[in-house]
Amino acid sequence: MILIRAAKDRGETRLDWLESHHSFSFADYQDPAHVDFGPLRVINEDHIAPGGGFRPHDHRDMEIITYMIDGALAHEDSMGNRFTIKAGEVQAMTAGLGISHSEVNASQTDPAHLLQIWLHPDREGYAPAYHQRAFGADEKYGRFCPIAAGPDMEGREDAVVIQGNAILYGAILGAGETLDYAPKPGRRIWVQGVAGDMAVNGTKLGASDGAGITDLAQLVFDSKKGC
């Protein structure tokens, strides 16, 4: 089964410095039909104005992954980490017993565009942790490149570490190219478009569309325009 979460149907938050689109219930946007998908709790597509950002705030017992699409984000946290996350980089935080952090557009002139993804960990009470890595387009072109994964996940390669029974992939397809994926029995799959158009088993997805997939043994990803 493939259930489409169209970009136009997502919830949204608009502030003078933020345009955020919510695939699942988040903050003031609450939709009982879209609360989570297995351990997947949040997918927010954020556009942050120059100099804008999230001031220090707290998290606990959540895996938080930031996938930078364009621009750069300045990160600081209560563990003493101070890093800039640039386009093509992935950051993962284990909030665990508790962490405070801020995320601010690192530029005073250019907007920042990112996906922030939250996953429930496989248990509560992990020690807070931070990981960050760049993934070049060559690593993602024409393949499913693991970008974040639980430490025991098969095929995790050099993915940043998250605590849970989950693996996130990034992929780039050229026009007319296809990719096959065979989910293991019982696994849920969420597909999130970033740019371009594609089809999954013939079901069309545009930029920023998502899809929850269950009970399918074989998936074929086809891109007519590149994605």
N, C-alpha and C positions, 0 to 999 in steps of 0.2 A: 504494500500500500504506500502511495506517495501523497502526502497532504501538503499543499502549497501554502506558504505564508507570504503573500504578496507584499512587496515593499510598501505599496500605497495603503495597506490595511494595518500597518504597525501603529503602535502608540507613539506619541512624540512629546518631547519637552522642548520648549523654546524660551531661551533667555537672551539677554542682549549679547552674550558672548558664546552661547551654546545652541546648537541644533542637534538634538539627539533623537534617534528613532529606535523604538523598543520592540523587539520580536516577542518578548514575554513581559508579563506584569512587572512594573518597575516604578518605584516612587509613587507619584500621584496617578499613574496609569495602571489601572487594575482591570484585568480581563479574565474571568474564571475559566474561559476556554483556552487561554494561553498563559499558563502559570509556569510550566517547566516541560522538559522532554527528557525523561530519565534523570540522570544527574545534572543535565544542562539546565541552568537556572536563568541566565541572562545572556542575551546578545544585544548589545547597544552599538549602533553605528553613530559615532559622534563626529560632528564638525565643530571645531573650537576656533574662535576668532583669535587673531593675533593678540598675544599678551593675556588672554583669558585662560581660565582653568579651574580645576577643582582644588579648593584650599584644603588644609589638613583635615582628615576625617578618618574614622576608625572602621576596621573590619575584623571579623572573627570567624574561624572555621569555614573558610571559602577559598577555592582556588581561583585566582584572578589572572586572566591572560589578556595582554594587550597586543594587538596586531596592527602595526603602523602601516597605513596605506600611503599617506602623503604627509609631508611636513615632519615636525619633530616635537617631542614631548619631554619636558624636564620633570624628572621624578626625584622626590626626596621621601625618606621614610624613617620610622622610629628605630630601625636597625642601623642607621647611619649611612645607608646607601644614598648616593647622589649621582644619578646617571641621566644622560639624554638618550631617549629612544628615537631612532631615526627610521625613515621609510625603509621597509623591508626587514626590520628587526621585530623580534618577538620577545616580550617580557612576561615572566610568570612569577607570581607571588603566592606563596602559601601563607594565608593569614593566620591559620592555626589558633594558638592561644591568644592572639591579638596583635594587631599592627595598626599604626597610624601612618598615613601617607598623603602626599599632595601630587597632583599632576597638572602641569601648566604648559600651555603652548610656549615652546622655547623661542619662538620668533615674535618680534614686534611688528612684522610686516606681512607674513604669510600665514594662511590658515593651516590648521592641522586636521587630518582626517584619519580615523582609526576605528577598529572594532574592539570593543571590550567584551570579554566572554567570562562568565562566572560558572564554575562547576562545583557541586557539592563534593567534598572529599569522601574517601571511603570510610573514614572515621573522624571523630572530633579530637582536638587536643594535640595536633602536631605542633612542633616548634616552628615559628615563623621562618620563612626562607625566601630567597630572591634569586632569580636566574634571568639571564638576558643573552640573546644570540642573534646575529645577523644571518639571514637566509637569502642568498643571491638568487636572481631570477633563473640562473642556470641550474640551480638545485631543484627548482620547482617545475621547470619546463618539461612538459610531456610525461610527468610522473606525479604520483602522490608522495610528497616529501613530508615526513613526520616533523612537525614543528613543536609540539608539546605532547608529553605522554607520561603516564604513570611509570615508575621505575622498573616495573616487572612486565610491561607491555611488550609483546613480541614485535620485532621489527621497528623498535623505537629509534634506532640509529643515533643521531646526535641531537635529538629533540630536547628542548628545555624540560626540566622535571616538574611535574605536578603530582599531587598525591591523590590517586584515584584510579579506577579501572576504566580509563579513557585514553584515547589518542586523537590528536588533531593533526590534520594534513593540510598543506597548501599545495595548490597545483595551478599551472598556467598552461592553457591550450591555445595553439595557433588555429587560425581559421581552417575548418574542415577536418580537424583532428579529433580523435576519440581516445578515451581511456576506459578501461574495464576495472571493476572492483567487485570482489566476491565477499560480502560480509559473512562473518562467522555466525552460525545459528544462534538466534536469540538476541543478536546485537541490534541496537537502534542506530540509525545513521541520520545526522543532520547535515544538510548541504546549505551553505551560505554563499550566494553570489557576491562578488566584489565589483567586477567590471565586465562588460560584454554580455553576450547572450549564450545560453547553452540549453541542452535538453538532457534529461535523465530518463532513460528508457522511453524516450519519445515525449516526455512531459516537459514543456518549455519553461525555462527560468530566465528572467532578465536580471540586469544589474540590481543588486541589493535584495532580490527575492530570496526566500529561504524555502526549505522543504524538509519535512520530517518523514523518514522512510522506515518502514517496519516490514518484516516477513517477506523479504525478497532475497533470493539466493544469488542473483547476479544483477549488477548495475552497469549500464553503459552510458558514459558521459560523452556527449557530442557537442562540438562547438562549430557553429557556422561562421561566426564573425570574429572568433577569438575571445578568450576570457581569462 
